[in-house]
């Protein structure tokens, strides 16, 4: 009972400023385990305890009575941590994004920070696909990079393995969308979207083949075909008819002379 009253009292206290000790920054992948470092010197401390500070949810994690080597783990962390009494560190298992925040190791007075750790948990990035709205010449083409999870810290694009020149392309939506203005055949190629965060990198490629509409592809051919149908074919037909009629109506002069 005394312990719970004491914890309630500590919860009402103002946690000392982190300026009293250096902050250790850690990053971890969602679902992984991360070691929260402690310290070796416990001299003068009747007990120490870890506290989690988050704007939405602040909790006491573990109390450790140094002299009696007694350990009390808060029920929210009962199955999630492994405490190491030699240096007051603990292994936090199956971390989630809600575990992002500050982890503070306080002395028995509750007024001094012995350790200050800031943990940030990230989802491993996965790019589902890249899709395009068009592939026609002289059109505005938008290549969209679709991510499965939260925003990436950075998204970059390359074409055929090299950086894309800025003068011909525009990036929007935090670099998720690559816009090609007045696309030409030279814009055909393999476009790769590369997404990164502190713990992972993912990329996906898209083969863009610029197509030229048939009406503008070979105008001379179309004109030739139309001209042939409208003019040449009728002329050849008339010539054929005349030739047939000529052969069928030859004068019989030579045949008559031979009879006489």
PERA-V603262 format. One record per pair of residues at least 12 apart in sequence whose ideal C-beta (glycine too) atoms are under 10 Angstrom apart, sorted by sequence separation. I is the first residue (numbers start at 1). J is the second residue. D is the distance in Angstrom with one decimal. If there is no record, write none. Layout:
# PERA-V603262
I;J;D
I;J;D
This chain:
# PERA-V603262
24;36;8.6
38;50;8.4
49;61;7.5
50;62;5.0
51;63;9.9
60;72;9.0
61;73;7.4
62;74;6.7
71;83;5.9
80;92;6.4
81;93;7.0
103;115;7.9
104;116;5.7
105;117;8.0
131;143;7.6
132;144;7.6
145;157;7.9
157;169;7.8
168;180;7.1
169;181;7.7
192;204;7.1
193;205;7.9
24;37;6.1
49;62;6.4
50;63;8.2
60;73;9.5
61;74;5.6
77;90;8.6
80;93;5.2
90;103;8.9
103;116;7.7
104;117;7.7
130;143;5.7
131;144;5.6
168;181;7.0
178;191;6.8
191;204;9.5
192;205;4.5
193;206;7.8
36;50;7.4
48;62;9.0
49;63;4.3
50;64;8.5
60;74;5.1
71;85;7.2
79;93;8.2
80;94;6.4
102;116;6.6
103;117;4.3
104;118;9.9
130;144;6.7
131;145;9.0
143;157;7.8
157;171;7.3
164;178;7.4
167;181;9.9
168;182;8.7
191;205;6.8
192;206;7.8
48;63;7.7
49;64;6.9
59;74;6.1
61;76;8.1
62;77;6.8
70;85;10.0
77;92;7.9
79;94;9.1
80;95;8.7
90;105;9.7
102;117;7.0
103;118;7.7
129;144;8.8
130;145;5.5
131;146;7.1
156;171;9.2
168;183;9.5
178;193;7.8
190;205;5.3
191;206;5.0
36;52;9.8
47;63;6.0
48;64;5.5
49;65;9.6
59;75;9.7
60;76;9.0
61;77;5.2
62;78;10.0
69;85;6.3
77;93;9.5
80;96;9.9
89;105;9.1
101;117;9.6
102;118;5.4
103;119;6.3
129;145;8.5
130;146;7.2
155;171;8.3
164;180;9.5
168;184;9.1
177;193;9.8
190;206;7.2
191;207;8.0
47;64;6.1
48;65;8.7
59;76;5.8
60;77;9.0
73;90;9.1
88;105;6.2
101;118;7.4
102;119;7.9
128;145;9.1
129;146;5.6
176;193;8.0
189;206;9.6
190;207;5.5
191;208;5.8
21;39;9.6
47;65;4.4
48;66;6.7
59;77;7.7
100;118;8.6
101;119;6.6
127;145;6.3
128;146;4.7
155;173;9.2
157;175;7.3
168;186;9.4
169;187;9.0
175;193;8.6
189;207;7.7
190;208;7.7
45;64;9.3
46;65;7.2
47;66;6.0
57;76;9.1
61;80;9.3
62;81;6.6
64;83;6.9
66;85;8.5
80;99;9.0
100;119;6.0
101;120;8.5
127;146;6.9
128;147;7.1
129;148;10.0
155;174;6.6
156;175;6.9
157;176;9.8
159;178;9.1
168;187;7.8
175;194;9.8
176;195;8.8
188;207;8.4
189;208;6.3
45;65;9.6
46;66;6.7
47;67;8.1
61;81;6.9
63;83;9.9
64;84;9.9
99;119;6.4
100;120;4.9
101;121;9.3
126;146;9.9
127;147;5.9
128;148;5.4
154;174;9.1
155;175;3.9
157;177;9.7
175;195;9.0
188;208;5.9
189;209;8.8
45;66;5.7
46;67;6.9
47;68;8.6
62;83;5.6
64;85;6.4
99;120;9.3
100;121;4.9
126;147;7.1
127;148;7.3
128;149;10.0
153;174;10.0
154;175;7.4
155;176;5.9
157;178;5.1
159;180;9.8
187;208;6.9
188;209;5.2
189;210;9.2
42;64;8.7
44;66;9.6
45;67;9.3
46;68;9.5
52;74;9.0
61;83;9.1
66;88;9.0
99;121;5.4
100;122;8.7
125;147;6.5
126;148;4.1
152;174;8.2
155;177;9.6
169;191;9.9
187;209;9.7
188;210;4.7
43;66;9.1
47;70;8.0
49;72;8.4
50;73;9.7
51;74;9.7
97;120;8.9
98;121;8.0
125;148;7.6
126;149;6.6
151;174;6.8
152;175;8.7
155;178;9.5
187;210;5.6
188;211;9.1
42;66;4.9
50;74;9.1
52;76;8.9
64;88;6.4
95;119;7.5
97;121;5.0
123;147;9.6
124;148;9.2
125;149;6.5
152;176;8.7
185;209;9.1
186;210;8.1
36;61;8.8
42;67;9.4
47;72;9.2
49;74;9.5
52;77;8.5
95;120;10.0
96;121;6.3
97;122;7.8
123;148;8.3
124;149;7.5
125;150;8.6
127;152;9.1
151;176;9.0
164;189;9.9
183;208;8.4
185;210;5.0
38;64;9.5
62;88;8.9
64;90;9.6
88;114;7.8
89;115;8.8
95;121;5.0
97;123;7.0
123;149;4.1
125;151;9.7
143;169;9.5
184;210;6.6
185;211;9.1
50;77;9.0
88;115;7.6
92;119;7.8
95;122;9.9
96;123;9.7
122;149;8.8
123;150;5.5
125;152;5.7
130;157;9.6
162;189;9.8
164;191;8.1
183;210;5.5
185;212;7.2
62;90;6.5
87;115;9.8
89;117;9.7
122;150;7.8
123;151;10.0
125;153;9.3
127;155;9.4
141;169;9.9
142;170;9.4
144;172;9.8
145;173;9.0
159;187;8.3
160;188;9.6
161;189;9.4
164;192;9.9
178;206;9.7
180;208;8.3
183;211;9.7
184;212;9.8
61;90;7.5
92;121;9.8
123;152;9.8
144;173;8.0
145;174;9.9
147;176;7.5
159;188;9.7
160;189;4.6
161;190;7.8
122;152;9.5
125;155;9.8
140;170;9.6
142;172;8.4
145;175;8.0
146;176;7.8
159;189;5.1
160;190;5.6
178;208;9.9
180;210;9.0
50;81;8.8
61;92;8.6
122;153;8.6
142;173;9.6
145;176;5.0
158;189;9.9
159;190;7.0
160;191;8.4
161;192;7.7
144;176;6.4
145;177;7.3
158;190;8.8
159;191;5.4
160;192;8.8
50;83;8.6
143;176;9.5
144;177;5.2
145;178;7.7
158;191;7.5
159;192;7.6
143;177;6.9
144;178;8.1
157;191;6.4
158;192;5.0
18;53;9.4
142;177;5.5
143;178;4.4
144;179;9.9
157;192;6.9
158;193;8.7
15;51;6.8
142;178;7.2
143;179;7.9
156;192;8.8
157;193;5.9
158;194;7.0
141;178;8.5
142;179;5.2
143;180;7.5
156;193;7.8
157;194;7.4
15;53;6.3
50;88;7.8
141;179;7.3
142;180;7.8
155;193;6.5
156;194;4.9
10;49;7.8
49;88;9.3
50;89;9.5
140;179;6.6
141;180;4.3
155;194;6.9
156;195;8.4
11;51;8.8
48;88;5.8
50;90;6.8
52;92;9.6
140;180;7.1
141;181;8.5
154;194;8.2
155;195;5.1
156;196;8.0
6;47;9.7
10;51;7.8
57;98;7.3
64;105;9.8
139;180;8.6
140;181;5.9
141;182;9.4
152;193;9.8
154;195;7.4
155;196;7.7
7;49;8.4
50;92;9.9
56;98;8.1
57;99;10.0
59;101;9.9
61;103;7.4
66;108;8.5
139;181;9.4
140;182;7.4
141;183;4.8
152;194;9.1
153;195;8.5
154;196;4.9
6;49;9.8
15;58;8.4
42;85;9.4
45;88;9.6
58;101;8.3
61;104;9.4
62;105;9.7
65;108;9.2
138;181;9.8
139;182;7.9
140;183;7.4
152;195;4.0
153;196;5.9
154;197;8.0
3;47;9.9
7;51;9.8
54;98;7.8
57;101;8.4
58;102;9.1
61;105;9.6
133;177;9.8
138;182;5.7
139;183;5.7
151;195;9.2
152;196;5.9
153;197;4.7
161;205;9.9
36;81;8.4
38;83;9.0
42;87;9.2
54;99;8.6
56;101;9.0
63;108;9.8
137;182;8.6
138;183;6.7
152;197;5.4
153;198;6.7
158;203;9.0
38;84;7.1
40;86;7.6
41;87;9.4
42;88;7.2
54;100;7.6
55;101;8.0
58;104;9.7
60;106;9.8
130;176;9.9
132;178;9.5
133;179;9.8
134;180;9.2
137;183;6.1
138;184;7.7
141;187;7.5
145;191;9.3
147;193;9.0
149;195;9.7
151;197;8.4
153;199;10.0
11;58;7.7
33;80;9.3
35;82;9.3
36;83;9.8
37;84;9.9
38;85;9.3
40;87;5.2
41;88;9.8
52;99;8.0
54;101;3.8
136;183;7.3
137;184;6.3
145;192;9.4
146;193;9.0
148;195;9.9
150;197;8.2
154;201;9.5
156;203;9.2
158;205;9.2
11;59;9.2
33;81;9.7
36;84;9.9
38;86;8.6
39;87;6.2
40;88;8.3
53;101;5.8
54;102;7.5
130;178;8.9
132;180;9.3
135;183;7.9
137;185;6.5
143;191;5.7
145;193;3.6
147;195;6.0
149;197;9.2
152;200;9.0
155;203;9.9
11;60;7.3
33;82;8.8
35;84;8.7
38;87;4.4
39;88;6.0
40;89;9.8
52;101;6.1
53;102;4.2
54;103;9.9
134;183;7.7
144;193;8.9
145;194;8.9
152;201;9.0
159;208;8.7
10;60;7.3
37;87;7.6
38;88;3.3
39;89;8.3
52;102;7.3
53;103;7.7
137;187;8.8
141;191;9.9
143;193;7.7
145;195;7.0
152;202;8.2
37;88;8.9
38;89;3.7
51;102;8.5
52;103;5.8
53;104;6.1
137;188;9.8
149;200;9.8
8;60;9.8
36;88;9.4
37;89;5.2
38;90;7.3
51;103;7.5
52;104;7.9
97;149;9.8
135;187;9.7
7;60;5.6
10;63;9.7
36;89;6.0
37;90;9.3
50;103;6.2
51;104;4.8
97;150;7.9
135;188;8.8
149;202;9.7
35;89;6.1
36;90;5.4
50;104;7.0
51;105;7.9
148;202;8.8
35;90;7.6
36;91;7.6
49;104;9.1
50;105;5.5
51;106;6.1
147;202;8.0
7;63;7.8
34;90;9.8
35;91;5.4
36;92;5.8
49;105;7.6
50;106;7.9
6;63;9.0
34;91;7.4
35;92;7.8
48;105;6.2
49;106;5.9
145;202;10.0
147;204;9.6
33;91;5.7
34;92;5.4
48;106;6.8
49;107;8.8
145;203;9.3
146;204;8.7
33;92;6.6
34;93;8.5
47;106;9.8
48;107;6.1
49;108;8.3
51;110;9.0
132;191;8.9
145;204;7.1
3;63;7.4
32;92;9.5
33;93;4.5
47;107;8.7
48;108;6.7
32;93;8.5
33;94;7.0
34;95;5.7
45;106;9.4
46;107;8.8
47;108;5.1
49;110;8.3
130;191;6.9
145;206;8.9
3;65;9.7
31;93;9.5
32;94;7.9
33;95;7.0
45;107;5.1
46;108;4.3
51;113;9.6
130;192;8.5
144;206;9.6
31;94;6.1
32;95;6.1
44;107;7.9
45;108;4.9
46;109;9.1
53;116;9.5
130;193;5.6
143;206;6.3
28;92;8.3
30;94;8.9
31;95;7.2
44;108;8.4
45;109;8.6
50;114;9.8
129;193;9.5
7;72;9.1
30;95;6.7
31;96;7.7
34;99;8.5
42;107;8.9
44;109;9.7
49;114;9.9
50;115;8.4
52;117;10.0
53;118;9.6
127;192;9.8
143;208;7.1
26;92;9.8
29;95;7.9
30;96;6.1
37;103;9.5
39;105;7.0
42;108;9.6
48;114;6.6
127;193;6.2
3;70;9.9
7;74;8.7
28;95;5.2
30;97;6.2
36;103;5.3
38;105;6.2
45;112;9.2
48;115;9.2
50;117;9.1
52;119;9.3
127;194;8.7
141;208;7.3
4;72;10.0
28;96;9.9
37;105;9.2
127;195;5.9
3;72;6.8
26;95;9.9
30;99;9.1
34;103;10.0
36;105;8.6
45;114;8.0
125;194;9.9
126;195;8.7
141;210;8.1
30;100;10.0
125;195;5.0
28;99;8.2
125;196;7.3
139;210;8.9
28;100;9.0
42;114;8.6
125;197;5.9
138;210;9.3
139;211;9.6
27;100;9.4
41;114;8.6
124;197;8.5
130;203;9.9
135;208;6.4
137;210;5.4
123;197;7.9
125;199;8.7
126;200;8.7
128;202;9.8
130;204;5.5
132;206;6.9
134;208;9.8
135;209;6.2
136;210;7.4
137;211;6.8
138;212;9.0
139;213;9.8
39;114;5.6
122;197;4.9
124;199;7.0
125;200;4.9
127;202;4.9
129;204;6.4
130;205;7.3
131;206;7.7
132;207;9.9
135;210;6.1
136;211;5.7
137;212;4.9
138;213;8.9
38;114;8.1
39;115;5.6
122;198;6.0
123;199;8.8
124;200;4.6
125;201;6.9
126;202;5.6
127;203;6.6
128;204;7.8
130;206;3.9
132;208;6.4
134;210;9.5
135;211;5.3
136;212;7.8
137;213;7.3
26;103;8.9
38;115;6.0
120;197;9.6
122;199;4.9
123;200;8.2
124;201;9.6
125;202;4.2
127;204;4.0
129;206;8.0
130;207;9.7
134;211;9.2
136;213;6.5
37;115;6.9
120;198;7.3
121;199;8.8
122;200;7.1
124;202;7.9
125;203;9.4
126;204;9.2
127;205;9.6
130;208;9.2
138;216;8.7
23;102;8.0
24;103;9.0
36;115;8.3
38;117;9.2
120;199;9.2
137;216;7.7
37;117;6.7
136;216;10.0
137;217;9.5
23;104;9.9
36;117;5.4
35;117;9.9
21;104;9.1
34;117;9.5
36;119;7.3
18;102;7.4
21;105;8.9
34;119;6.6
18;104;7.7
15;102;8.7
34;121;8.3
16;104;8.3
15;104;6.2
32;121;8.5
16;106;7.6
23;113;9.5
31;121;9.1
15;106;7.6
16;107;9.5
20;111;9.3
21;112;8.4
22;113;9.8
24;115;7.3
25;116;9.9
26;117;6.3
27;118;9.6
28;119;6.5
30;121;5.6
20;112;6.5
21;113;4.7
23;115;9.2
24;116;7.0
25;117;7.8
26;118;7.1
27;119;7.6
28;120;7.7
29;121;7.4
30;122;6.7
31;123;9.0
32;124;9.4
13;106;9.3
16;109;9.6
20;113;5.0
21;114;7.0
22;115;9.1
23;116;4.7
24;117;4.7
25;118;5.0
26;119;4.9
27;120;5.2
28;121;5.3
29;122;6.3
30;123;4.9
31;124;8.4
16;110;8.1
19;113;9.0
20;114;9.2
21;115;6.6
22;116;7.1
23;117;7.1
24;118;7.2
25;119;8.1
26;120;7.4
27;121;7.6
28;122;7.5
29;123;7.7
30;124;6.9
15;110;8.3
16;111;5.6
18;113;6.3
21;116;5.1
23;118;5.5
24;119;9.1
25;120;7.6
26;121;9.3
27;122;6.3
29;124;5.6
10;106;7.9
13;109;9.8
14;110;9.5
15;111;9.3
16;112;6.2
17;113;7.8
20;116;8.1
13;110;5.4
14;111;9.1
16;113;5.3
19;116;9.4
13;111;7.9
15;113;7.8
18;116;4.7
10;109;10.0
11;110;9.9
17;116;9.6
10;110;5.1
16;116;9.5
18;118;8.7
9;110;8.3
15;116;9.9
6;110;9.1
30;149;8.6
30;150;9.7
32;199;8.7
29;197;9.6
29;198;9.6
30;199;9.0
27;197;8.6
28;198;9.4
29;199;4.9
27;198;4.5
28;199;7.0
29;200;6.9
27;199;5.5
25;198;9.8
